[in-house]
């Protein structure tokens, strides 16, 4: 689809690598959330414990 793909990890390091690999494989609309989930939570946005793992488990290769 034409929708962007957002990648994140706990602190932003692994998601930056993942975004780079995805772009190298032709996926142009990749958004890497800077600072990861920690930065998101520190900014006061809600975080649902365990949601990230559940979402990751539902992604098909």
PDB file of N, CA, C and O in Angstrom, chain B, residues numbered from 101:
ATOM      1  N   UNK B 101       0.838  -1.189   0.000  1.00  0.00           N
ATOM      2  CA  UNK B 101       0.000   0.000   0.000  1.00  0.00           C
ATOM      3  C   UNK B 101       0.874   1.240   0.000  1.00  0.00           C
ATOM      4  O   UNK B 101       2.099   1.143   0.076  1.00  0.00           O
ATOM      5  N   UNK B 102       0.256   2.388  -0.084  1.00  0.00           N
ATOM      6  CA  UNK B 102       0.999   3.634  -0.065  1.00  0.00           C
ATOM      7  C   UNK B 102       1.189   4.202   1.317  1.00  0.00           C
ATOM      8  O   UNK B 102       1.696   5.314   1.470  1.00  0.00           O
ATOM      9  N   UNK B 103       0.788   3.452   2.329  1.00  0.00           N
ATOM     10  CA  UNK B 103       0.906   3.950   3.697  1.00  0.00           C
ATOM     11  C   UNK B 103       2.340   3.838   4.192  1.00  0.00           C
ATOM     12  O   UNK B 103       3.058   2.912   3.812  1.00  0.00           O
ATOM     13  N   UNK B 104       2.766   4.783   5.046  1.00  0.00           N
ATOM     14  CA  UNK B 104       4.118   4.691   5.607  1.00  0.00           C
ATOM     15  C   UNK B 104       4.214   3.561   6.628  1.00  0.00           C
ATOM     16  O   UNK B 104       3.222   3.176   7.248  1.00  0.00           O
ATOM     17  N   UNK B 105       5.409   3.047   6.786  1.00  0.00           N
ATOM     18  CA  UNK B 105       5.703   2.011   7.770  1.00  0.00           C
ATOM     19  C   UNK B 105       6.528   2.652   8.877  1.00  0.00           C
ATOM     20  O   UNK B 105       7.619   3.160   8.621  1.00  0.00           O
ATOM     21  N   UNK B 106       6.022   2.632  10.091  1.00  0.00           N
ATOM     22  CA  UNK B 106       6.735   3.206  11.229  1.00  0.00           C
ATOM     23  C   UNK B 106       7.444   2.079  11.959  1.00  0.00           C
ATOM     24  O   UNK B 106       6.831   1.070  12.307  1.00  0.00           O
ATOM     25  N   UNK B 107       8.741   2.257  12.189  1.00  0.00           N
ATOM     26  CA  UNK B 107       9.510   1.275  12.951  1.00  0.00           C
ATOM     27  C   UNK B 107       9.991   1.937  14.241  1.00  0.00           C
ATOM     28  O   UNK B 107      10.300   3.128  14.268  1.00  0.00           O
ATOM     29  N   UNK B 108      10.045   1.148  15.293  1.00  0.00           N
ATOM     30  CA  UNK B 108      10.518   1.679  16.572  1.00  0.00           C
ATOM     31  C   UNK B 108      11.137   0.555  17.382  1.00  0.00           C
ATOM     32  O   UNK B 108      10.900  -0.628  17.135  1.00  0.00           O
ATOM     33  N   UNK B 109      11.928   0.956  18.345  1.00  0.00           N
ATOM     34  CA  UNK B 109      12.480   0.019  19.319  1.00  0.00           C
ATOM     35  C   UNK B 109      12.516   0.764  20.649  1.00  0.00           C
ATOM     36  O   UNK B 109      11.909   1.827  20.778  1.00  0.00           O
ATOM     37  N   UNK B 110      13.207   0.230  21.618  1.00  0.00           N
ATOM     38  CA  UNK B 110      13.210   0.872  22.927  1.00  0.00           C
ATOM     39  C   UNK B 110      13.910   2.226  22.912  1.00  0.00           C
ATOM     40  O   UNK B 110      13.385   3.193  23.464  1.00  0.00           O
ATOM     41  N   UNK B 111      15.093   2.314  22.288  1.00  0.00           N
ATOM     42  CA  UNK B 111      15.853   3.566  22.351  1.00  0.00           C
ATOM     43  C   UNK B 111      16.140   4.210  21.001  1.00  0.00           C
ATOM     44  O   UNK B 111      16.666   5.322  20.959  1.00  0.00           O
ATOM     45  N   UNK B 112      15.816   3.552  19.909  1.00  0.00           N
ATOM     46  CA  UNK B 112      16.003   4.145  18.588  1.00  0.00           C
ATOM     47  C   UNK B 112      17.147   3.588  17.767  1.00  0.00           C
ATOM     48  O   UNK B 112      17.197   3.826  16.560  1.00  0.00           O
ATOM     49  N   UNK B 113      18.057   2.865  18.367  1.00  0.00           N
ATOM     50  CA  UNK B 113      19.217   2.335  17.635  1.00  0.00           C
ATOM     51  C   UNK B 113      18.869   1.221  16.662  1.00  0.00           C
ATOM     52  O   UNK B 113      19.239   1.276  15.490  1.00  0.00           O
ATOM     53  N   UNK B 114      18.167   0.222  17.143  1.00  0.00           N
ATOM     54  CA  UNK B 114      17.810  -0.912  16.279  1.00  0.00           C
ATOM     55  C   UNK B 114      16.811  -0.520  15.204  1.00  0.00           C
ATOM     56  O   UNK B 114      16.867  -1.027  14.084  1.00  0.00           O
ATOM     57  N   UNK B 115      15.898   0.381  15.539  1.00  0.00           N
ATOM     58  CA  UNK B 115      14.920   0.793  14.533  1.00  0.00           C
ATOM     59  C   UNK B 115      15.576   1.613  13.431  1.00  0.00           C
ATOM     60  O   UNK B 115      15.130   1.563  12.285  1.00  0.00           O
ATOM     61  N   UNK B 116      16.626   2.366  13.751  1.00  0.00           N
ATOM     62  CA  UNK B 116      17.359   3.110  12.719  1.00  0.00           C
ATOM     63  C   UNK B 116      18.007   2.138  11.737  1.00  0.00           C
ATOM     64  O   UNK B 116      17.997   2.367  10.527  1.00  0.00           O
ATOM     65  N   UNK B 117      18.566   1.062  12.259  1.00  0.00           N
ATOM     66  CA  UNK B 117      19.168   0.038  11.396  1.00  0.00           C
ATOM     67  C   UNK B 117      18.085  -0.626  10.548  1.00  0.00           C
ATOM     68  O   UNK B 117      18.260  -0.813   9.344  1.00  0.00           O
ATOM     69  N   UNK B 118      16.974  -0.977  11.175  1.00  0.00           N
ATOM     70  CA  UNK B 118      15.878  -1.620  10.445  1.00  0.00           C
ATOM     71  C   UNK B 118      15.349  -0.715   9.339  1.00  0.00           C
ATOM     72  O   UNK B 118      15.087  -1.182   8.230  1.00  0.00           O
ATOM     73  N   UNK B 119      15.191   0.568   9.627  1.00  0.00           N
ATOM     74  CA  UNK B 119      14.702   1.514   8.620  1.00  0.00           C
ATOM     75  C   UNK B 119      15.671   1.598   7.451  1.00  0.00           C
ATOM     76  O   UNK B 119      15.251   1.653   6.295  1.00  0.00           O
ATOM     77  N   UNK B 120      16.958   1.606   7.748  1.00  0.00           N
ATOM     78  CA  UNK B 120      17.978   1.655   6.696  1.00  0.00           C
ATOM     79  C   UNK B 120      17.917   0.415   5.807  1.00  0.00           C
ATOM     80  O   UNK B 120      17.997   0.519   4.583  1.00  0.00           O
ATOM     81  N   UNK B 121      17.776  -0.744   6.417  1.00  0.00           N
ATOM     82  CA  UNK B 121      17.692  -1.998   5.658  1.00  0.00           C
ATOM     83  C   UNK B 121      16.431  -2.009   4.794  1.00  0.00           C
ATOM     84  O   UNK B 121      16.480  -2.411   3.631  1.00  0.00           O
ATOM     85  N   UNK B 122      15.315  -1.577   5.349  1.00  0.00           N
ATOM     86  CA  UNK B 122      14.067  -1.537   4.584  1.00  0.00           C
ATOM     87  C   UNK B 122      14.191  -0.604   3.381  1.00  0.00           C
ATOM     88  O   UNK B 122      13.755  -0.940   2.280  1.00  0.00           O
ATOM     89  N   UNK B 123      14.787   0.566   3.599  1.00  0.00           N
ATOM     90  CA  UNK B 123      14.982   1.503   2.483  1.00  0.00           C
ATOM     91  C   UNK B 123      15.896   0.902   1.424  1.00  0.00           C
ATOM     92  O   UNK B 123      15.659   1.070   0.228  1.00  0.00           O
ATOM     93  N   UNK B 124      16.935   0.205   1.857  1.00  0.00           N
ATOM     94  CA  UNK B 124      17.863  -0.431   0.915  1.00  0.00           C
ATOM     95  C   UNK B 124      17.167  -1.499   0.076  1.00  0.00           C
ATOM     96  O   UNK B 124      17.618  -1.826  -1.022  1.00  0.00           O
ATOM     97  N   UNK B 125      16.072  -2.036   0.596  1.00  0.00           N
ATOM     98  CA  UNK B 125      15.308  -3.053  -0.127  1.00  0.00           C
ATOM     99  C   UNK B 125      14.105  -2.459  -0.860  1.00  0.00           C
ATOM    100  O   UNK B 125      13.189  -3.179  -1.258  1.00  0.00           O
ATOM    101  N   UNK B 126      14.120  -1.148  -1.031  1.00  0.00           N
ATOM    102  CA  UNK B 126      13.114  -0.505  -1.860  1.00  0.00           C
ATOM    103  C   UNK B 126      11.846  -0.038  -1.178  1.00  0.00           C
ATOM    104  O   UNK B 126      10.905   0.388  -1.847  1.00  0.00           O
ATOM    105  N   UNK B 127      11.805  -0.110   0.127  1.00  0.00           N
ATOM    106  CA  UNK B 127      10.629   0.389   0.846  1.00  0.00           C
ATOM    107  C   UNK B 127      10.923   1.843   1.210  1.00  0.00           C
ATOM    108  O   UNK B 127      11.682   2.126   2.137  1.00  0.00           O
ATOM    109  N   UNK B 128      10.311   2.749   0.468  1.00  0.00           N
ATOM    110  CA  UNK B 128      10.649   4.165   0.586  1.00  0.00           C
ATOM    111  C   UNK B 128       9.956   4.888   1.735  1.00  0.00           C
ATOM    112  O   UNK B 128      10.532   5.798   2.331  1.00  0.00           O
ATOM    113  N   UNK B 129       8.749   4.500   2.044  1.00  0.00           N
ATOM    114  CA  UNK B 129       7.977   5.238   3.047  1.00  0.00           C
ATOM    115  C   UNK B 129       8.157   4.628   4.436  1.00  0.00           C
ATOM    116  O   UNK B 129       7.216   4.104   5.032  1.00  0.00           O
ATOM    117  N   UNK B 130       9.395   4.710   4.935  1.00  0.00           N
ATOM    118  CA  UNK B 130       9.732   4.184   6.252  1.00  0.00           C
ATOM    119  C   UNK B 130       9.979   5.364   7.187  1.00  0.00           C
ATOM    120  O   UNK B 130      10.723   6.287   6.857  1.00  0.00           O
ATOM    121  N   UNK B 131       9.357   5.321   8.334  1.00  0.00           N
ATOM    122  CA  UNK B 131       9.555   6.354   9.345  1.00  0.00           C
ATOM    123  C   UNK B 131      10.162   5.688  10.572  1.00  0.00           C
ATOM    124  O   UNK B 131       9.595   4.745  11.124  1.00  0.00           O
ATOM    125  N   UNK B 132      11.316   6.184  10.990  1.00  0.00           N
ATOM    126  CA  UNK B 132      11.973   5.690  12.199  1.00  0.00           C
ATOM    127  C   UNK B 132      11.675   6.681  13.316  1.00  0.00           C
ATOM    128  O   UNK B 132      12.056   7.848  13.222  1.00  0.00           O
ATOM    129  N   UNK B 133      11.003   6.235  14.369  1.00  0.00           N
ATOM    130  CA  UNK B 133      10.686   7.146  15.463  1.00  0.00           C
ATOM    131  C   UNK B 133      11.959   7.430  16.255  1.00  0.00           C
ATOM    132  O   UNK B 133      12.496   6.531  16.902  1.00  0.00           O
ATOM    133  N   UNK B 134      12.455   8.687  16.212  1.00  0.00           N
ATOM    134  CA  UNK B 134      13.715   9.026  16.875  1.00  0.00           C
ATOM    135  C   UNK B 134      13.622   8.888  18.394  1.00  0.00           C
ATOM    136  O   UNK B 134      12.673   9.369  19.012  1.00  0.00           O
ATOM    137  N   UNK B 135      14.602   8.238  18.977  1.00  0.00           N
ATOM    138  CA  UNK B 135      14.633   8.065  20.420  1.00  0.00           C
ATOM    139  C   UNK B 135      13.841   6.882  20.929  1.00  0.00           C
ATOM    140  O   UNK B 135      13.905   6.547  22.112  1.00  0.00           O
ATOM    141  N   UNK B 136      13.099   6.251  20.047  1.00  0.00           N
ATOM    142  CA  UNK B 136      12.367   5.045  20.402  1.00  0.00           C
ATOM    143  C   UNK B 136      11.203   5.269  21.353  1.00  0.00           C
ATOM    144  O   UNK B 136      10.749   6.392  21.573  1.00  0.00           O
ATOM    145  N   UNK B 137      10.744   4.164  21.902  1.00  0.00           N
ATOM    146  CA  UNK B 137       9.603   4.192  22.816  1.00  0.00           C
ATOM    147  C   UNK B 137       9.934   4.973  24.086  1.00  0.00           C
ATOM    148  O   UNK B 137       9.049   5.585  24.684  1.00  0.00           O
ATOM    149  N   UNK B 138      11.200   4.956  24.500  1.00  0.00           N
ATOM    150  CA  UNK B 138      11.582   5.741  25.681  1.00  0.00           C
ATOM    151  C   UNK B 138      11.282   7.215  25.468  1.00  0.00           C
ATOM    152  O   UNK B 138      10.696   7.863  26.334  1.00  0.00           O
ATOM    153  N   UNK B 139      11.687   7.754  24.306  1.00  0.00           N
ATOM    154  CA  UNK B 139      11.445   9.167  24.000  1.00  0.00           C
ATOM    155  C   UNK B 139       9.950   9.451  23.915  1.00  0.00           C
ATOM    156  O   UNK B 139       9.484  10.496  24.370  1.00  0.00           O
ATOM    157  N   UNK B 140       9.203   8.521  23.332  1.00  0.00           N
ATOM    158  CA  UNK B 140       7.749   8.660  23.229  1.00  0.00           C
ATOM    159  C   UNK B 140       7.145   8.780  24.638  1.00  0.00           C
ATOM    160  O   UNK B 140       6.358   9.687  24.908  1.00  0.00           O
ATOM    161  N   UNK B 141       7.519   7.859  25.525  1.00  0.00           N
ATOM    162  CA  UNK B 141       6.992   7.862  26.892  1.00  0.00           C
ATOM    163  C   UNK B 141       7.459   9.098  27.657  1.00  0.00           C
ATOM    164  O   UNK B 141       6.677   9.702  28.392  1.00  0.00           O
ATOM    165  N   UNK B 142       8.728   9.479  27.491  1.00  0.00           N
ATOM    166  CA  UNK B 142       9.261  10.665  28.168  1.00  0.00           C
ATOM    167  C   UNK B 142       8.552  11.942  27.726  1.00  0.00           C
ATOM    168  O   UNK B 142       8.486  12.912  28.481  1.00  0.00           O
ATOM    169  N   UNK B 143       8.023  11.943  26.504  1.00  0.00           N
ATOM    170  CA  UNK B 143       7.285  13.102  25.995  1.00  0.00           C
ATOM    171  C   UNK B 143       5.849  13.129  26.524  1.00  0.00           C
ATOM    172  O   UNK B 143       5.091  14.055  26.239  1.00  0.00           O
ATOM    173  N   UNK B 144       5.486  12.102  27.300  1.00  0.00           N
ATOM    174  CA  UNK B 144       4.172  12.068  27.915  1.00  0.00           C
ATOM    175  C   UNK B 144       3.103  11.335  27.133  1.00  0.00           C
ATOM    176  O   UNK B 144       1.932  11.348  27.513  1.00  0.00           O
ATOM    177  N   UNK B 145       3.504  10.686  26.026  1.00  0.00           N
ATOM    178  CA  UNK B 145       2.530   9.931  25.237  1.00  0.00           C
ATOM    179  C   UNK B 145       2.288   8.570  25.884  1.00  0.00           C
ATOM    180  O   UNK B 145       3.178   8.036  26.545  1.00  0.00           O
ATOM    181  N   UNK B 146       1.100   8.007  25.704  1.00  0.00           N
ATOM    182  CA  UNK B 146       0.783   6.733  26.350  1.00  0.00           C
ATOM    183  C   UNK B 146       1.550   5.559  25.745  1.00  0.00           C
ATOM    184  O   UNK B 146       1.818   5.517  24.544  1.00  0.00           O
ATOM    185  N   UNK B 147       1.886   4.631  26.593  1.00  0.00           N
ATOM    186  CA  UNK B 147       2.557   3.396  26.178  1.00  0.00           C
ATOM    187  C   UNK B 147       1.786   2.238  26.797  1.00  0.00           C
ATOM    188  O   UNK B 147       1.529   2.222  28.001  1.00  0.00           O
ATOM    189  N   UNK B 148       1.422   1.280  25.969  1.00  0.00           N
ATOM    190  CA  UNK B 148       0.702   0.112  26.458  1.00  0.00           C
ATOM    191  C   UNK B 148       1.694  -1.032  26.620  1.00  0.00           C
ATOM    192  O   UNK B 148       2.210  -1.532  25.620  1.00  0.00           O
ATOM    193  N   UNK B 149       1.979  -1.463  27.852  1.00  0.00           N
ATOM    194  CA  UNK B 149       2.946  -2.541  28.062  1.00  0.00           C
ATOM    195  C   UNK B 149       2.565  -3.794  27.280  1.00  0.00           C
ATOM    196  O   UNK B 149       1.412  -4.223  27.299  1.00  0.00           O
ATOM    197  N   UNK B 150       3.540  -4.371  26.597  1.00  0.00           N
ATOM    198  CA  UNK B 150       3.325  -5.598  25.850  1.00  0.00           C
ATOM    199  C   UNK B 150       2.769  -5.404  24.456  1.00  0.00           C
ATOM    200  O   UNK B 150       2.777  -6.343  23.661  1.00  0.00           O
ATOM    201  N   UNK B 151       2.286  -4.212  24.132  1.00  0.00           N
ATOM    202  CA  UNK B 151       1.672  -3.978  22.819  1.00  0.00           C
ATOM    203  C   UNK B 151       2.690  -4.110  21.699  1.00  0.00           C
ATOM    204  O   UNK B 151       2.365  -4.616  20.625  1.00  0.00           O
ATOM    205  N   UNK B 152       3.908  -3.664  21.932  1.00  0.00           N
ATOM    206  CA  UNK B 152       4.933  -3.731  20.894  1.00  0.00           C
ATOM    207  C   UNK B 152       5.235  -5.178  20.531  1.00  0.00           C
ATOM    208  O   UNK B 152       5.355  -5.504  19.350  1.00  0.00           O
ATOM    209  N   UNK B 153       5.358  -6.031  21.506  1.00  0.00           N
ATOM    210  CA  UNK B 153       5.644  -7.440  21.245  1.00  0.00           C
ATOM    211  C   UNK B 153       4.483  -8.077  20.491  1.00  0.00           C
ATOM    212  O   UNK B 153       4.698  -8.842  19.551  1.00  0.00           O
ATOM    213  N   UNK B 154       3.265  -7.767  20.896  1.00  0.00           N
ATOM    214  CA  UNK B 154       2.099  -8.339  20.214  1.00  0.00           C
ATOM    215  C   UNK B 154       2.055  -7.898  18.760  1.00  0.00           C
ATOM    216  O   UNK B 154       1.751  -8.701  17.879  1.00  0.00           O
ATOM    217  N   UNK B 155       2.353  -6.636  18.502  1.00  0.00           N
ATOM    218  CA  UNK B 155       2.354  -6.132  17.128  1.00  0.00           C
ATOM    219  C   UNK B 155       3.458  -6.796  16.321  1.00  0.00           C
ATOM    220  O   UNK B 155       3.243  -7.181  15.172  1.00  0.00           O
ATOM    221  N   UNK B 156       4.627  -6.932  16.910  1.00  0.00           N
ATOM    222  CA  UNK B 156       5.749  -7.556  16.202  1.00  0.00           C
ATOM    223  C   UNK B 156       5.443  -9.008  15.864  1.00  0.00           C
ATOM    224  O   UNK B 156       5.818  -9.495  14.798  1.00  0.00           O
ATOM    225  N   UNK B 157       4.769  -9.689  16.763  1.00  0.00           N
ATOM    226  CA  UNK B 157       4.430 -11.091  16.524  1.00  0.00           C
ATOM    227  C   UNK B 157       3.413 -11.267  15.398  1.00  0.00           C
ATOM    228  O   UNK B 157       3.311 -12.344  14.811  1.00  0.00           O
ATOM    229  N   UNK B 158       2.662 -10.207  15.100  1.00  0.00           N
ATOM    230  CA  UNK B 158       1.630 -10.318  14.068  1.00  0.00           C
ATOM    231  C   UNK B 158       2.129  -9.967  12.673  1.00  0.00           C
ATOM    232  O   UNK B 158       1.384 -10.104  11.703  1.00  0.00           O
ATOM    233  N   UNK B 159       3.381  -9.515  12.554  1.00  0.00           N
ATOM    234  CA  UNK B 159       3.934  -9.134  11.252  1.00  0.00           C
ATOM    235  C   UNK B 159       4.426 -10.378  10.528  1.00  0.00           C
ATOM    236  O   UNK B 159       5.187 -11.168  11.088  1.00  0.00           O
ATOM    237  N   UNK B 160       3.998 -10.549   9.304  1.00  0.00           N
ATOM    238  CA  UNK B 160       4.440 -11.690   8.490  1.00  0.00           C
ATOM    239  C   UNK B 160       5.608 -11.265   7.622  1.00  0.00           C
ATOM    240  O   UNK B 160       5.630 -10.151   7.098  1.00  0.00           O
ATOM    241  N   UNK B 161       6.570 -12.146   7.472  1.00  0.00           N
ATOM    242  CA  UNK B 161       7.739 -11.830   6.648  1.00  0.00           C
ATOM    243  C   UNK B 161       7.389 -11.893   5.184  1.00  0.00           C
ATOM    244  O   UNK B 161       8.247 -11.657   4.334  1.00  0.00           O
TER     245      UNK B 161
END
